Amino acid sequence: MKKNYLIFLLASMVIIFGSNFFIAQDTIEERPVSTSPSNEKSEFQVSENSYVVSDELADVPEEFVNEGVNFSTPLFDGRISKLGGHIFDVRLKKYSDKPLGGEPTKIMEKGEYISNTIIKAKDINIPKKINFNYNNSNFNLISGPGKLDLISKFGQVTIQKSFLFDSNSYGVEQQIIVTNKSSKNLVFRIFEESIGQVDAGEHSVIGYYLDNEMEVVDYMPSETEKIIGDFDWHGLSKKYFLTSTIIGNLGEKTLKFNKFSSNSVRSLLSYKTINLMPGASYTTSSTVFLGPKDPDILAKFGNNFAAAHDLGWFGWLAVPLEKLLKISYKFVDNYGFAIILITLLIRIIFLPLTIKSMMSMKKMQSKMALMKPKLDAIKEQYKDDKTTQNSEIMKLYSKEGVNPLSSLSGCLPMLVQIPVFVALYNVLLYSLDLRHSEFLWISDLSSAEMLFDIPGTGIPFRILPLVMGISWFLTQKLTPPNPGADEFQTKIFQYMPIMFTVMFWGLPSGLILYWTVSNIISIFQQLYINKKFEKMQGA
């Protein structure tokens, strides 16, 4: 039985941690450009290759780099740079940086920005960092919609970048308007540049949605990587928050990634070449999202944006579990008690399978216990002849009507539960609702419990992981040892509660609470099975 538990636990941990590893390592393939005929074939084509990564701001005074417009709405505030019109230094007003209050949550670190506008045109020298002009350096929106315009002129060509705010939305509509007042055609191409810090360990990745799939870049590209297609959105995704561009224009676009600094990645989205007639204007529109990864909020923006709240391989199961967590919260008004309620519900649903699995293992243990003296005798008699020993053991199994592989069938009902466990694991790890949620002495269910540091060690003292380890130890004590287990297996199971307590020491409290409650339920289930089996043996 213990061997089956080991298989179950190891399989669970491999799927949980391995899934995140393999998903993170998805490669980005270069999708080929369409070879269909184009009416622009003979015209000048502005190539994104003409823009190489360079630090053009190296000799520009920092006060000029940071010059721009301060904007504020009831939901967030931030800054828009005078150079390129990119958004940076964004803080969310309804989310604090500490469990018990504090400063508004900063969702963009120093050096990160989104949607820097770059325009490459034929016969016109437009610098990479477009110098925009504006009327007011402070834009404060109290209610309703509001508009902010940035304008730059290059001869008879005007570039306008407009931001349309809504006091009730985390999305900012962004319009880039190019007007050609010259007497000849203007051939140009628009690029949108963003910089984001990538760290898989901190759940900070570059993500994009293409061809009904979400892909992530959580590593530092060794060389420029290019993807071509009709993107729905792209941007920087962190554990609970998102800064992304939801693309409004249909049609093929190019998205490039390359290393920008030691810990940041540069993304460059480019649109097709535009041939603008004299006196005409061209407008491209998109929505910059600056907000939380709340599935209800993301879904309102369409364009498959809800997929940005990624819950792993078993997302189809994790989504309803997350909704169930929200429903449970409405009844108990605390996410700690909601986790306990969901754990009880899941264990009740799987109770028939669990009892069947445990009874099957108990029966096998009982048969193996009766056969142990005969097995020991065979092992002693043929200790120098392993081939004959195995043959005689199989004959004994056949004579006693025991199938050694039948123990695996008892493990199958437990394996069926793994998808549910993995899905709930991701819900508790990534759910925004658990962020800064209190439970009893725990101030934040989304992070590791913090009480005090053990004097002289610097190691934080935590109660919940210790309770989890103790409950695991009690579960083992109630489970009779497998008569066929060798000394190595026995030692492994003796130390497993200690090993997993250490492994879980720094995990979010919500996850450990789930595991602890599950262990406690297992104790009562094991007591029930033991008592039921004793009655069966007596009968």
HELIX and SHEET records of a PDB file:
HELIX    1   1 LYS A    2  ALA A   24  1                                  23    
HELIX    2   2 GLU A   48  SER A   50  5                                   3    
HELIX    3   3 GLU A   62  VAL A   65  1                                   4    
HELIX    4   4 ALA A  200  GLU A  202  5                                   3    
HELIX    5   5 PRO A  295  ALA A  299  1                                   5    
HELIX    6   6 PHE A  305  ALA A  308  5                                   4    
HELIX    7   7 GLY A  315  VAL A  332  1                                  18    
HELIX    8   8 TYR A  335  ILE A  349  1                                  15    
HELIX    9   9 LEU A  351  GLN A  381  1                                  31    
HELIX   10  10 LYS A  386  GLU A  400  1                                  15    
HELIX   11  11 SER A  406  VAL A  416  1                                  11    
HELIX   12  12 ILE A  418  TYR A  430  1                                  13    
HELIX   13  13 LEU A  432  LEU A  434  5                                   3    
HELIX   14  14 LEU A  464  LEU A  478  1                                  15    
HELIX   15  15 GLU A  487  MET A  503  1                                  17    
HELIX   16  16 SER A  509  GLY A  538  1                                  30    
SHEET    1   A 5 PRO A 104  LYS A 106  0                                        
SHEET    2   A 5 ILE A  87  SER A  96 -1                                        
SHEET    3   A 5 PHE A  76  SER A  81 -1                                        
SHEET    4   A 5 GLY A  68  SER A  72 -1                                        
SHEET    5   A 5 ASN A 138  ASN A 140  1                                        
SHEET    1   B 5 TYR A 113  ALA A 121  0                                        
SHEET    2   B 5 LEU A 186  GLN A 197 -1                                        
SHEET    3   B 5 SER A 264  SER A 270 -1                                        
SHEET    4   B 5 LYS A 253  LYS A 259 -1                                        
SHEET    5   B 5 GLU A 225  GLY A 229 -1                                        
SHEET    1   C 3 TYR A 113  ALA A 121  0                                        
SHEET    2   C 3 LEU A 186  GLN A 197 -1                                        
SHEET    3   C 3 ILE A 274  LEU A 276 -1                                        
SHEET    1   D 8 PRO A 145  PHE A 154  0                                        
SHEET    2   D 8 VAL A 157  ASP A 166 -1                                        
SHEET    3   D 8 GLY A 171  ASN A 180 -1                                        
SHEET    4   D 8 SER A 281  PRO A 292 -1                                        
SHEET    5   D 8 PHE A 241  ILE A 247 -1                                        
SHEET    6   D 8 TRP A 233  SER A 237 -1                                        
SHEET    7   D 8 VAL A 205  LEU A 210 -1                                        
SHEET    8   D 8 GLU A 213  VAL A 217 -1                                        
SHEET    1   E 2 PHE A 452  ASP A 453  0                                        
SHEET    2   E 2 PRO A 460  PHE A 461 -1                                        
END                                                                             
